[in-house]
Amino acid sequence: MEQNNKIIYTIGYSAHTIESFITALEKFNITAIADVRSQPYSKFKPEFNKENLKKVLINNGIEYVFLGDNIGARIKAPECYKNGQVDYELISQHPLFQAGIDRLLKGMEKYSIALMCAEKDPINCHRTILICKHLKRYQIQIYHVLDANTFENHSETEIRLMKLFNLEQPDLFIKDSERLAEAYSRQEEKIAYVAENEAAYKVNHTGFDSE
């Protein structure tokens, strides 16, 4: 697969060992990881804790940047929540989010970047339902790395997303774009972070594998 500054990858680490993770990155010539977890720590896989992961990546010639404060799923901005649940559309309009996107776009000029979060299936992660949905506006080719030998084009991911809600079949009265938007909306409702209280708006390092 040819590299250019209009390509970005995503990857979830939950199904990987640190060795298979590095192998996958090397297989797809990824030279930088953008960590989009709001909480960059793992109770179950401490090797993917921010400091540990950064060290291993750098030792393998791969750069690391943490962007969870900007484009993570648990933004520290109460105005982006409705009834306690984060709203992806509000996040996408927030200056913090746009600053993170701007950093990605700038970084893509120099690096082959993969957005990293925990979930194996990109459909179940905000890296797809929030970030990649937004990145499409920039005419970027998006590939989701599923394992060391397999990737999925984002258009294929969107077809799977629509199938999840039985929206993949053409409808005489509903545009394709509207069916896709509906699928994104329904999946957001399923996976978007719900804060238990006001204090939960603030990121803490409790060690959960999450967005």
N, C-alpha and C positions, 0 to 999 in steps of 0.2 A: 504494500500500500504506500503510495507516494506521500511524502510529507509536504505540507505548505502551511502558511499561517492562517488558513481558513479551515483547519481541521482541529477538533478537540475530542478527547476521549473521556470516558468516565469508567470508574471501576469501584466495586465494593469488595472489602477485604474479608468479610465474614467467612467465606468458604476457603480462604487461603491460609497457608503457612507463610511465614515471612519469606521463605525461600521460593515458594511458588508465586508469591506476589511479585518478587523481583524478577523472576523468570518471565512473567506475563508482561511486565513493563518493558523489559529488554526485547521481548518478541515483537512488540509493537513500536519499538524505537521511541518510547516515551522518555523524555529527558527532564521532566519536572512534574511534581505532584502538587496539586492545589487541594489542601485538606479543607473540606467544606462542612465538617462536623462542628456543631456548636460546642460540643463537649469532646475535645480531642483525646479522649482516654477510653480504655477498654477494660472492663472487669474480667472478661473472658479471654482476651488476647492482649496481655500487657505489652507484648512486643510491638503492638500498634499504637501504644501511647505516644503522644506527640514527640517527646524527647527521644525515646528509643527508636521510633520510626525515622525521625530526621537523621539520626546518626547512621543508621543502616543505609538509608538512601544516599546520603552524601558519600559514604564509603564505596558505594556502587556507581558513583558518578551521576547521581540523579538529584536535582535540586528539590527543595521542599519549601512551601509557603503555606501558612495558616490563614484561611479566609473565612473561618467560621463566624467571626464577629460581623462580617459583612454579608455573606450569602449563605449563612447557616439557616437551619429551619426554625431556630428558636431565637429570633432577633430580639435584642434588648431594646425594644421600642413599643411600649404599651399601646400606642396609637395604631399598631399593625394587628391588633387582636380584636375579634368580635365575639362577645359572650365567652371570653376566655380562650377561644381557639384562634390560632394565628391564621391570618388571611393572606394567601400567597399573592393576590393581586395588589394588596396594600404594601406588602414587602417589596414587590417589583418596582413600586413607585417611590420607595424610600431612598433618600440620599446615601445611606449606608450601603444598600444593595447596589446602587448604580456605581458607587466607588469601587466595590468589589468587581463588578463586571468590567469596569474600565481597566483595572489592574490585570484582569485576565486577558483582555484584548491587547493590552500593551505587551504582556508576557508572551503571547502567542507569536509576536514578531521575532522572538529569539528562541523560544522553547517549544517542544512538542509536549503539550500539557494534558494531564489526566485529572479530572475532578475525582476526588476520593471520598467515599463515605462508607458506612458499614454494610448496608444491605446488598446482598448478591444480585437480586433481580432489580434492574433499574426502575421498573414500574413501581416498586414499593418504596422509592426513595425520592426525597425532594430534589436530588440532583437532576432528576428527569422532570418531575411534575412542576417544579418551580424554575430551576436554573436553565435547563436545556430548552424548555418552552420559551424562555426569554431570549436565549442565545440564537434561536432560529431567526430572529428579526435581523440578525447581522449576516445572514447568508453563510453561516458556518456549517460545515459538514460535521456531524456528530456520530461517534461510534462508541458503543457500550461494550467494554471488554468483559466477557462472561467467564472465561478461563484463559489459560496460557495459550490456547490454540483457537479460541472462538470469539468472534465479535458480532455485534448486531448493529446494523445501521439504524439511526434514530427513526427513520420512516417505518422500519419493520417493528420497532418498539411501539410506535403509535398505533399500528394495526393491531398488535396484541392488546394494547390498552383499550381500543374500541371493542374488540372481541370480548373483553372482560365484562362489558356492560351490554353486550348484544347490540352494538351500534355500528358494526362493520359493514352491514349491507346498505347499498344505496337506497335512498328514500326520495320519492318524487317530490315531497313537500319540505324536505329538510336538506340544506346544503351540506356537502361533505365537511366543510370547515365548522359548521355548527354541530355536527355529530362529534367531531373531534374535540371541540371546545367542551361539549357536554361530558365527554369521557374524562377529560382533564379535571373538570369541576367535581365530578363524582369521586374520582380517586383522591383528589385533594381533601375532600370531606372525610375520607376514610383514614388518611395518613397524617394530616396536618396536626402539629403539636397542640395539645390542649393544656394550658397552664392551670394548675390546681388553685393557685392563689397569686396575688400580685408579686410576691417574692420570686415566684417561678419564672418571671420574665427575665430575671438575672441569671446568667449562665453560672453554673457551679460545677465543680469537678468531682462529681460523685462516682465516676467510674463506670457509667452505663454505656453499653454499645448502642448509640442512637445518633440521630441527626443533630 
